[in-house]
Amino acid sequence: MTTAISRIRWGRIVIGGVLTEVALIAVAIPIRIVAGDAVLLYVVAPACLAAAFVFGLWTARRVDANFILHGALVGVVASLLYIALTWNQTLPMLYHLSHGLKVIGGAAGGAFAARQIRAATLSATK
């Protein structure tokens, strides 16, 4: 008997979370070099939401069920990875709030994937 937990694709979730953080670092470093920390504060929140959406969608499109959960877990993994990388560092409050945006973005990506899959299934059955 398979349970909902056993159907979770942890490998994809971890890869999606790591890729989310890699994408955020790839965006943040050039912005910080060119424009400085002040501009980076304005970019962090939407970038977290967008990156988690993209990789939550990527992860959820390759599963059979629990699309939103898979996307949200991508955001959780990305947040935990960032927390581990910045342990014992003082960060602006916006950085801490952006962890929630990663979970929301990932869940939204999972919901979008579910919608796409349902639409494709409905059009295939017609």
Helices and strands as residue ranges (DSSP letters): H 10-35, H 37-60, H 67-85, H 93-125
